[in-house]
Amino acid sequence: MTSAVPATTDPGKIRSFQRVTTADGFFVICALDHLSDFQALLDPDPARVDHRRTVAAKIDLIRALAPEVSAFLLDAEFGLAQAIASRALPGSVGLMASIENEDYQIPPGARRTRLREGWSVWQAKMIGADVLKLLWFFRPDADSADHQREVVRRLAAECARLSLPLVVEPIWYPLPGEDRDAAAWQRRRVEGIIESAAEAAALGVDMLKVEFPGAVGSEEERAAALKACRRLEERIGDLPWVILSAGVGYETFREQVRIASEAGASGFLAGRSIWRDAAATRDAAKRPEAASEAARRLAELAAITRSSGRPYRPALDAEVAARLFPSGWYRRWNREGTGASQIAAE
């Protein structure tokens, strides 16, 4: 969907979004930035899964799935440099890089984001990442909430200085004493997903990767989830958003993608629900077939997204572009993190 003034008017960010979306404006992205949870799939004995074996498994999956994706999300430890240097990642496929050193385990207590030591926004930009991703455990009622907000503000400002889009992945999690299996907690989680998305959007992020707000087990649950997705869409305005898989079964995720697309999502950014079986296949003779099934899933999800999703194709018409970028705009653009709107106002 093209509007006169899209969510971002930064030409560097617009170009980055072009690189991680399909030609018709959809995010068809495979997440392979998983750490210990990826290694656990490779062998029942984690001690036998070293760095070399993990890298090899990721490169194999990247090669097999690249024809079906608009971009990959990769991690610094096992994926980024290795996929580029091995040429497993084609130049025609976009690249997202994670900045955190986290997994999806939920230890007790309020969460505080851990960024990867020795890894930075600048390094991600220099290696060729088109978009930066932050996994963001957030509860507005936790004593870590202000700290978590500041993490996003700081990253958003740093990414703006480098014209690097920032996608935030809010995760709602239980605090001590809460039962995540209780119906009341599940209802609160749905509201929390919407609230967290709205909070992240207000902090200056460029895109959201969100949990599915609800369940799909019954017609009633699917209807409620669609309403929740539409409320999320309303709360975040023009910001593009995609759905994550959280490792649910493929059939469940397929239905989640359908519902989210109908509500306005622009695609998906998913991992385990797509490639879990391929990563866990230890019989070498069966791996090609398992990888082909993962590729088929990606193609099917892309077709569902295109059938009812909202394309994200930020663009400026000629008059607006000329106004926002007057003669000599480049002399001032991004020297000190100056945005396009500031240039036009000078």
Secondary structure, 3 states (H helix, E strand, C coil): CCCCCCCCCCHHHHHHHHHHCCCCCCEEEEEECCCHHHHHHHCCCHHHCCHHHHHHHHHHHHHHHHHHCCEEEECCCCCHHHHHHCCCCCCCCEEEEECECCCCCCCCCCCCCCECCCCCHHHHHHHCCCEEEEEEECCCCCCCHHHHHHHHHHHHHHHHHCCCCEEEEEECCCCCCCCCCCHHHHHHHHHHHHHHHHHHHHCCCCEEEECCCCCCCCHHHHHHHHHHHHHHHHHHCCCCEEECCCCCCHHHHHHHHHHHHHHCCCEEEECHHHHHHHHHCCCHHHHHHHHHHHHHHHHHHHHHHHHHCCCCCCCCCHHHHHHHCCCCHHHCCCCCCCCHHHHHHC
